[in-house]
């Protein structure tokens, strides 16, 4: 901007500030509305330009006015939204710092505390605090030090609107992330909130507690009582969230208290039924929460016990079988009967000893019905059978290695110690054999996608060796924890990750992740970042993208490669707006079905990161990590390996943080478990890696051989680090182990098919306008195929059977068909060759140039245009075209340098001619100018 323009802009800003200072409420209201319309979504740089580098003066006025007037509600909503324009400005956090220095955080907390504040103003204040919190750890600490956790928690518990509650929950979650100093305080505040009465608040609190708990090393004992009380809720979403939190806590030291509490809830309902004859509706209603709690407790017990031997034994020692049988006899609540029956089935099928005694309590007929279909057993119970189950006295306890079995009031002593041990060994043997089956068939903590379920069924049918899977659920839990802890500390700050965490609008969040995933296909992160930021700034929503032209999209995509991706994004955006009413699909299956260019991986990535769906992902990085973890060495592109990898990914994905887990897997593959230089010493999941273990074993064996410590040959016993089904296993490598490769023995990929070699004759057609500026002729490629819709110089693929002259003639014919001129092959000047390699084509451009007069260059066909050099730089052209332009520029520069050098040489020659001539010997020895080879020999001949 010129000095005159800057002066005018400063005058305009000062006038604006004077008008603000003198304005009344109505005038300031109009000014705020105008400010919001003109500046929403601007970056820090754009705001500084708008306010002549003094935008901070207006922010300070807004903050001060808010602090003085918030109790009266004077245009408070407009003030808060205007402040958010500054705090949300991308590019710098200077506005956040200035807002804090002016006491902005304290004012926002006062607004939340003020009883007369409107709900919409509280929501806006929470959004501002969330923006401050997301700006960094120091800002989170300032909010916490200002009593922000308590104020936000109270707002969540007492608010009357869901929007306010959701924003308060998001703020607490944000404050807990990357804030170790106050993490414990936030955690305890959330536990206190679990007793609130609002169902929506309860659900949000539980969800946030689960997120915070995943970052904590311990669990506080005070969490158990309110958590178990939440099982009385008649809202299924709250119940499910509470049960999921119970499952999360099974790895902490509060587990014994939780297990005892769950079994006690089964007993409590049993005592409730015994203590009163329920004859009146009021009494039944009073007992309903107890029965609901009983059903939820039985469900939690089943999910805890499935796939975990240790927990199953702990529950048996607490007398869970007697309590489940009693719950099965509770005819007052059907769901309690169903859940108790399903939980009981787990113990019966896992422990043959339990099976005997449950059959004895039920009787043969009822037990057969139970084993056939446990979830409908309640329909076959008559009043007498229900009474027997309700009052059963079966006491089946697991204490160390002994089992005691009691039926009725009579304890049976006939089982000797040896028989007891035999039963135990049998039970454990059966449990191990069915361990993998239990993991695969156990109901997930949250609803999985149809595709994930289908993949699990496919893998189950294939029955891979357990060596290539994770048969122990404890290993899965440990791997999740190790990987996510590493990711939280080491992850890269990337624009799409930040947006996925901070964007509250689900539609925008899904769109933003979709764009990033498409851009990242076959393209490095470093390349994508700038393209992504420019794209999201120009088209921040799917609606904005749908209104763009394909030409604009191609222009934005130019240089990113694989250009059909941009076209698919554009087509998908138009489909979302026209056919889906502007709403992005909300499920993995919907994404796969509705969005063009979205395949299995992309749909799963968007679904997990943006929508929180529990599904794994399998891309190149994840393939490498999983193959090394489980020593999968078969062709990673084969159907068997592909399905095995998807099943592994779906087994491992963390149900609480699916998006973070999937990104952690990809981050691990990109930065640690890399293709050619893996850094195993920095791997957070090294203890689970079969490949690394194999390397250690091989090194040990080789060292023994080296020092002559190899003992005599032993029997052919399978190596503990090898698959027991080797030779028939579809996942084992067919090639022998290579010590030099180490963990890089996995994965194995088939040799790549060499790219097709292709040569293309290209002509840079240039015309000079009367103004003296050069323009270049470009033609547009077809809408489909390689580089679809992009612009290029007139080109023709060379054919081996045709001579060079014929091919030049053919290219001239094409140019003549475009222009009203007559270009012959003699006019084409060869300037060099450019090599550009696509994924499947090794392309060489044989480049010529031709200069034409402006009068003979009228275009005769569509999809042709003349572009100036500046327009060419911005056009939608491929990297190959940019290389050709670079070649042409280098030729021009070379000509210019040669011309200057020749001019200097001529001047030097004239000066030399004026000097008196020296002897020829002296000339030969002169250092002034190097002689040519022929001149040198001529001189030598004359001298001789």
Secondary structure as the mmCIF struct_conf table of DSSP 4:
data_model
#
loop_
_struct_conf.conf_type_id
_struct_conf.id
_struct_conf.beg_label_comp_id
_struct_conf.beg_label_asym_id
_struct_conf.beg_label_seq_id
_struct_conf.end_label_comp_id
_struct_conf.end_label_asym_id
_struct_conf.end_label_seq_id
HELX_RH_AL_P HELX_RH_AL_P1 UNK A 3 UNK A 22
HELX_RH_AL_P HELX_RH_AL_P2 UNK A 25 UNK A 39
TURN_TY1_P TURN_TY1_P1 UNK A 40 UNK A 41
HELX_RH_AL_P HELX_RH_AL_P3 UNK A 44 UNK A 50
TURN_TY1_P TURN_TY1_P2 UNK A 51 UNK A 53
HELX_RH_AL_P HELX_RH_AL_P4 UNK A 55 UNK A 69
HELX_RH_3T_P HELX_RH_3T_P1 UNK A 70 UNK A 72
TURN_TY1_P TURN_TY1_P3 UNK A 73 UNK A 75
HELX_RH_AL_P HELX_RH_AL_P5 UNK A 76 UNK A 87
TURN_TY1_P TURN_TY1_P4 UNK A 88 UNK A 88
TURN_TY1_P TURN_TY1_P5 UNK A 90 UNK A 91
HELX_RH_AL_P HELX_RH_AL_P6 UNK A 94 UNK A 101
TURN_TY1_P TURN_TY1_P6 UNK A 102 UNK A 103
HELX_RH_AL_P HELX_RH_AL_P7 UNK A 104 UNK A 113
TURN_TY1_P TURN_TY1_P7 UNK A 115 UNK A 116
HELX_RH_AL_P HELX_RH_AL_P8 UNK A 119 UNK A 133
TURN_TY1_P TURN_TY1_P8 UNK A 134 UNK A 135
HELX_RH_AL_P HELX_RH_AL_P9 UNK A 137 UNK A 145
TURN_TY1_P TURN_TY1_P9 UNK A 146 UNK A 147
HELX_RH_AL_P HELX_RH_AL_P10 UNK A 148 UNK A 158
BEND BEND1 UNK A 160 UNK A 161
HELX_RH_AL_P HELX_RH_AL_P11 UNK A 162 UNK A 176
TURN_TY1_P TURN_TY1_P10 UNK A 177 UNK A 178
TURN_TY1_P TURN_TY1_P11 UNK A 180 UNK A 182
HELX_RH_AL_P HELX_RH_AL_P12 UNK A 183 UNK A 193
TURN_TY1_P TURN_TY1_P12 UNK A 194 UNK A 195
BEND BEND2 UNK A 197 UNK A 197
HELX_RH_AL_P HELX_RH_AL_P13 UNK A 199 UNK A 213
TURN_TY1_P TURN_TY1_P13 UNK A 214 UNK A 215
BEND BEND3 UNK A 217 UNK A 218
TURN_TY1_P TURN_TY1_P14 UNK A 221 UNK A 222
HELX_RH_AL_P HELX_RH_AL_P14 UNK A 223 UNK A 229
HELX_RH_3T_P HELX_RH_3T_P2 UNK A 230 UNK A 232
BEND BEND4 UNK A 234 UNK A 234
HELX_RH_AL_P HELX_RH_AL_P15 UNK A 236 UNK A 248
HELX_RH_3T_P HELX_RH_3T_P3 UNK A 249 UNK A 251
BEND BEND5 UNK A 252 UNK A 252
TURN_TY1_P TURN_TY1_P15 UNK A 253 UNK A 254
HELX_RH_AL_P HELX_RH_AL_P16 UNK A 255 UNK A 275
BEND BEND6 UNK A 280 UNK A 280
HELX_RH_AL_P HELX_RH_AL_P17 UNK A 281 UNK A 305
TURN_TY1_P TURN_TY1_P16 UNK A 306 UNK A 307
HELX_RH_AL_P HELX_RH_AL_P18 UNK A 309 UNK A 317
TURN_TY1_P TURN_TY1_P17 UNK A 318 UNK A 319
HELX_RH_AL_P HELX_RH_AL_P19 UNK A 320 UNK A 328
TURN_TY1_P TURN_TY1_P18 UNK A 329 UNK A 329
TURN_TY1_P TURN_TY1_P19 UNK A 331 UNK A 332
HELX_RH_AL_P HELX_RH_AL_P20 UNK A 334 UNK A 350
HELX_RH_AL_P HELX_RH_AL_P21 UNK A 352 UNK A 362
HELX_RH_AL_P HELX_RH_AL_P22 UNK A 364 UNK A 372
HELX_RH_3T_P HELX_RH_3T_P4 UNK A 374 UNK A 380
HELX_RH_AL_P HELX_RH_AL_P23 UNK A 383 UNK A 390
TURN_TY1_P TURN_TY1_P20 UNK A 391 UNK A 391
STRN STRN1 UNK A 395 UNK A 399
TURN_TY1_P TURN_TY1_P21 UNK A 400 UNK A 401
STRN STRN2 UNK A 402 UNK A 407
TURN_TY1_P TURN_TY1_P22 UNK A 408 UNK A 409
STRN STRN3 UNK A 410 UNK A 411
HELX_LH_PP_P HELX_LH_PP_P1 UNK A 412 UNK A 412
HELX_RH_AL_P HELX_RH_AL_P24 UNK A 417 UNK A 433
TURN_TY1_P TURN_TY1_P23 UNK A 434 UNK A 434
HELX_RH_AL_P HELX_RH_AL_P25 UNK A 435 UNK A 441
BEND BEND7 UNK A 442 UNK A 442
HELX_LH_PP_P HELX_LH_PP_P2 UNK A 443 UNK A 444
BEND BEND8 UNK A 445 UNK A 446
HELX_LH_PP_P HELX_LH_PP_P3 UNK A 447 UNK A 447
STRN STRN4 UNK A 448 UNK A 448
HELX_LH_PP_P HELX_LH_PP_P4 UNK A 449 UNK A 449
HELX_RH_AL_P HELX_RH_AL_P26 UNK A 450 UNK A 462
HELX_RH_3T_P HELX_RH_3T_P5 UNK A 466 UNK A 468
BEND BEND9 UNK A 469 UNK A 469
HELX_RH_AL_P HELX_RH_AL_P27 UNK A 473 UNK A 490
HELX_RH_AL_P HELX_RH_AL_P28 UNK A 495 UNK A 502
HELX_RH_AL_P HELX_RH_AL_P29 UNK A 506 UNK A 520
TURN_TY1_P TURN_TY1_P24 UNK A 521 UNK A 522
BEND BEND10 UNK A 523 UNK A 523
HELX_RH_AL_P HELX_RH_AL_P30 UNK A 525 UNK A 538
BEND BEND11 UNK A 541 UNK A 541
HELX_RH_AL_P HELX_RH_AL_P31 UNK A 542 UNK A 546
TURN_TY1_P TURN_TY1_P25 UNK A 547 UNK A 547
BEND BEND12 UNK A 548 UNK A 548
HELX_RH_AL_P HELX_RH_AL_P32 UNK A 550 UNK A 557
TURN_TY1_P TURN_TY1_P26 UNK A 558 UNK A 559
BEND BEND13 UNK A 560 UNK A 561
TURN_TY1_P TURN_TY1_P27 UNK A 563 UNK A 563
HELX_RH_AL_P HELX_RH_AL_P33 UNK A 564 UNK A 579
BEND BEND14 UNK A 580 UNK A 580
TURN_TY1_P TURN_TY1_P28 UNK A 581 UNK A 582
HELX_LH_PP_P HELX_LH_PP_P5 UNK A 583 UNK A 585
BEND BEND15 UNK A 587 UNK A 587
HELX_RH_AL_P HELX_RH_AL_P34 UNK A 588 UNK A 594
BEND BEND16 UNK A 595 UNK A 595
TURN_TY1_P TURN_TY1_P29 UNK A 596 UNK A 597
HELX_RH_AL_P HELX_RH_AL_P35 UNK A 600 UNK A 611
STRN STRN5 UNK A 614 UNK A 614
HELX_RH_AL_P HELX_RH_AL_P36 UNK A 620 UNK A 629
TURN_TY1_P TURN_TY1_P30 UNK A 630 UNK A 631
BEND BEND17 UNK A 634 UNK A 634
STRN STRN6 UNK A 635 UNK A 635
TURN_TY1_P TURN_TY1_P31 UNK A 636 UNK A 637
BEND BEND18 UNK A 638 UNK A 638
HELX_RH_AL_P HELX_RH_AL_P37 UNK A 639 UNK A 652
BEND BEND19 UNK A 653 UNK A 653
BEND BEND20 UNK A 655 UNK A 657
HELX_RH_AL_P HELX_RH_AL_P38 UNK A 658 UNK A 671
TURN_TY1_P TURN_TY1_P32 UNK A 672 UNK A 672
BEND BEND21 UNK A 673 UNK A 673
BEND BEND22 UNK A 675 UNK A 677
HELX_RH_3T_P HELX_RH_3T_P6 UNK A 680 UNK A 682
TURN_TY1_P TURN_TY1_P33 UNK A 684 UNK A 685
HELX_RH_3T_P HELX_RH_3T_P7 UNK A 686 UNK A 688
HELX_RH_AL_P HELX_RH_AL_P39 UNK A 690 UNK A 706
TURN_TY1_P TURN_TY1_P34 UNK A 707 UNK A 708
BEND BEND23 UNK A 712 UNK A 712
HELX_LH_PP_P HELX_LH_PP_P6 UNK A 717 UNK A 719
TURN_TY1_P TURN_TY1_P35 UNK A 720 UNK A 721
BEND BEND24 UNK A 722 UNK A 722
TURN_TY1_P TURN_TY1_P36 UNK A 724 UNK A 728
TURN_TY1_P TURN_TY1_P37 UNK A 730 UNK A 731
BEND BEND25 UNK A 732 UNK A 732
BEND BEND26 UNK A 734 UNK A 735
HELX_LH_PP_P HELX_LH_PP_P7 UNK A 736 UNK A 737
TURN_TY1_P TURN_TY1_P38 UNK A 739 UNK A 741
HELX_RH_3T_P HELX_RH_3T_P8 UNK A 742 UNK A 745
BEND BEND27 UNK A 746 UNK A 747
STRN STRN7 UNK A 748 UNK A 748
HELX_LH_PP_P HELX_LH_PP_P8 UNK A 750 UNK A 755
STRN STRN8 UNK A 756 UNK A 768
TURN_TY1_P TURN_TY1_P39 UNK A 770 UNK A 771
BEND BEND28 UNK A 772 UNK A 772
STRN STRN9 UNK A 774 UNK A 780
HELX_LH_PP_P HELX_LH_PP_P9 UNK A 781 UNK A 782
BEND BEND29 UNK A 783 UNK A 785
TURN_TY1_P TURN_TY1_P40 UNK A 786 UNK A 789
STRN STRN10 UNK A 791 UNK A 792
STRN STRN11 UNK A 794 UNK A 797
TURN_TY1_P TURN_TY1_P41 UNK A 800 UNK A 801
BEND BEND30 UNK A 802 UNK A 802
HELX_RH_AL_P HELX_RH_AL_P40 UNK A 804 UNK A 818
STRN STRN12 UNK A 819 UNK A 819
BEND BEND31 UNK A 820 UNK A 821
HELX_RH_3T_P HELX_RH_3T_P9 UNK A 825 UNK A 827
STRN STRN13 UNK A 829 UNK A 837
BEND BEND32 UNK A 839 UNK A 840
STRN STRN14 UNK A 841 UNK A 853
HELX_RH_3T_P HELX_RH_3T_P10 UNK A 854 UNK A 856
STRN STRN15 UNK A 859 UNK A 859
BEND BEND33 UNK A 861 UNK A 863
STRN STRN16 UNK A 864 UNK A 868
HELX_RH_AL_P HELX_RH_AL_P41 UNK A 869 UNK A 874
BEND BEND34 UNK A 875 UNK A 876
STRN STRN17 UNK A 877 UNK A 877
HELX_RH_AL_P HELX_RH_AL_P42 UNK A 879 UNK A 914
BEND BEND35 UNK A 915 UNK A 915
HELX_LH_PP_P HELX_LH_PP_P10 UNK A 916 UNK A 917
HELX_RH_AL_P HELX_RH_AL_P43 UNK A 920 UNK A 925
BEND BEND36 UNK A 927 UNK A 929
HELX_LH_PP_P HELX_LH_PP_P11 UNK A 930 UNK A 932
HELX_RH_AL_P HELX_RH_AL_P44 UNK A 933 UNK A 943
#
